[in-house]
Amino acid sequence: MLSRLMEEDNDSIPHIEWRKWNKWYWYKGTKVVTEYGNAAKAKCCAKGCRHCPFDPLHSGSDKLRKDLIGRLGYRIGPID
């Protein structure tokens, strides 16, 4: 299922539990980076990402949102 969602063009946004462990997916012809994929960056790019994990949103901050760390149990550290 992972490879199918990442390689095929889909019209649906994957569930939060799927996005928790996958870096990106295709949505209507556009590659969308997930919260997990964005967390690999040192800080927010401030470009208005759909799944921005930083606090405050889209601000250029380097602070991950506490709700993502706590509620989703994000693994913080090296991301391949």
C-alpha positions as CSV (number, residue, x, y, z in Angstrom):
1,M,0.0,0.0,0.0
2,L,2.9,2.4,0.8
3,S,4.4,2.2,-2.6
4,R,1.0,2.5,-4.3
5,L,0.1,5.7,-2.5
6,M,3.5,7.2,-3.1
7,E,3.7,6.3,-6.8
8,E,0.1,6.7,-8.0
9,D,-1.7,10.0,-8.4
10,N,-4.5,10.1,-5.9
11,D,-7.4,12.4,-5.2
12,S,-7.5,11.7,-1.5
13,I,-5.4,12.8,1.4
14,P,-3.9,9.8,3.4
15,H,-5.1,9.3,7.0
16,I,-3.0,10.9,9.7
17,E,-1.7,7.5,10.9
18,W,-0.3,6.8,7.4
19,R,1.3,10.3,7.2
20,K,2.9,9.7,10.6
21,W,5.5,7.3,9.0
22,N,5.7,8.4,5.4
23,K,7.4,11.5,4.0
24,W,5.3,12.3,1.0
25,Y,2.4,11.3,-1.3
26,W,0.9,12.4,-4.7
27,Y,-2.2,14.5,-4.6
28,K,-3.8,15.6,-7.9
29,G,-0.4,15.6,-9.7
30,T,1.5,17.4,-6.9
31,K,4.0,15.8,-4.6
32,V,2.9,16.7,-1.0
33,V,5.3,16.4,1.9
34,T,3.8,15.1,5.1
35,E,4.3,16.3,8.7
36,Y,7.0,13.6,9.1
37,G,8.8,14.7,5.9
38,N,8.7,18.3,7.0
39,A,10.0,17.5,10.5
40,A,13.2,16.3,8.9
41,K,14.0,19.9,8.0
42,A,15.9,22.0,10.5
43,K,13.1,24.6,10.5
44,C,9.9,25.7,8.7
45,C,10.4,26.9,5.2
46,A,7.5,29.5,5.6
47,K,6.0,28.5,2.2
48,G,2.6,27.5,3.5
49,C,3.0,23.7,3.5
50,R,-0.3,21.8,3.9
51,H,1.1,19.6,6.7
52,C,3.4,22.1,8.5
53,P,4.6,20.5,11.8
54,F,6.2,23.7,13.1
55,D,4.9,26.2,15.7
56,P,3.6,28.8,14.8
57,L,2.5,27.5,11.4
58,H,4.4,28.8,8.3
59,S,6.5,31.2,10.4
60,G,10.1,30.0,9.7
61,S,10.2,28.6,13.3
62,D,12.4,25.6,14.3
63,K,10.0,24.5,17.1
64,L,7.9,21.4,16.3
65,R,4.3,21.6,17.4
66,K,3.7,19.9,20.8
67,D,0.4,18.3,19.6
68,L,2.3,16.4,17.0
69,I,5.0,15.2,19.3
70,G,2.6,14.2,22.0
71,R,-0.6,13.1,20.3
72,L,1.1,11.3,17.4
73,G,4.2,10.2,19.2
74,Y,6.6,11.5,16.6
75,R,10.0,10.1,16.6
76,I,12.3,13.0,16.6
77,G,15.8,12.4,15.4
78,P,17.6,11.4,12.2
79,I,15.2,10.7,9.4
80,D,16.6,8.8,6.4
